[in-house]
Amino acid sequence: MTKSTEVFNPQEFSDMKGILARYDEPASAILPLLHYVQGVYGHLSEEALTFVAEFIGVPHVRTFEVATYYTLLFTEPVGRHLVQVCRNLSCHVNGSEDILQALKSKLDIDVGATTSDGTFTLVEVECIGACDHAPAIMVDGDLHRSVTVDSVGMILDSYREKT
């Protein structure tokens, strides 16, 4: 078994015990624990996934399944700014493919990649929930609605300034 001190500091381990305590069934805490761990370390390492599985008493494969199923969980490091492009129907018919191409061009990366300086990671997601203002993108949890090819540069620049 992986020791908590090998992966987490005492405060983080205490926080995780607090999350686990909210659930009658320990396996129900998988997703909240994985979100917490990713918030601390930026991604879910194999070591962290193994620890969470042992911590709640589920087979190791279970945490790996959850981590690789959800689009907002990352098993590899991501950039300081996560750019998510909605590809659902409303966004698609309103030009999300053009927005995606503009982002790929401005960032000089493909979907799933991170810029060489580690600033941006570009991903596609199924739905952001902004169908009424499509096309939409989300950067670090900030929703940008009615995005145009012309506004892509300004949006990226505003996050470069935050870096």
Phi, psi and omega in degrees: 000139178285132179281142181300326182290343177281340185242319187233149175281169184303322180294316179297318178297320177297317177300319180293322177296323177296319177296313181300323183295341180284351187240133176291323180254113184308323181297337178293344182271000183306304185297312177300322179292319179294322176297318179299310182300317178296323177297327180283314188251354178088339176200175183251100179289162177301320179298317180293319178297319178296317180298314181300317179300313179293323181300321182256358174077039176242160176301145181307321183300331182298315180291326178293321177299313181295315182297328181267349179279316186276133184289344180261010174249137186234128178266359175232152179303146176240167180292171179297333178236125180261118180257117181248127180252125178286134179243011182290173188305309183300315179291320181300311182290344178259011170107020181296332178295322176293322178296315179299315179297321178296318178296315179300319181292311182293325181270345182058043176219167176258171177301134180091355183257167178240141179300153185299334179271001178076015184278314186234142168240134183250125177224157171257142176233159185288320180201135177261342179088028180235042185302330182286350179226043182285151359279153184230150171227161176232133176237119180053034180087355177269122181277131175241116184254159180050046182289142175240163176302321181292331182275349182302314180300316180295320179297311180299317179302322180296330177276330175299322179295333180279348186281000000 
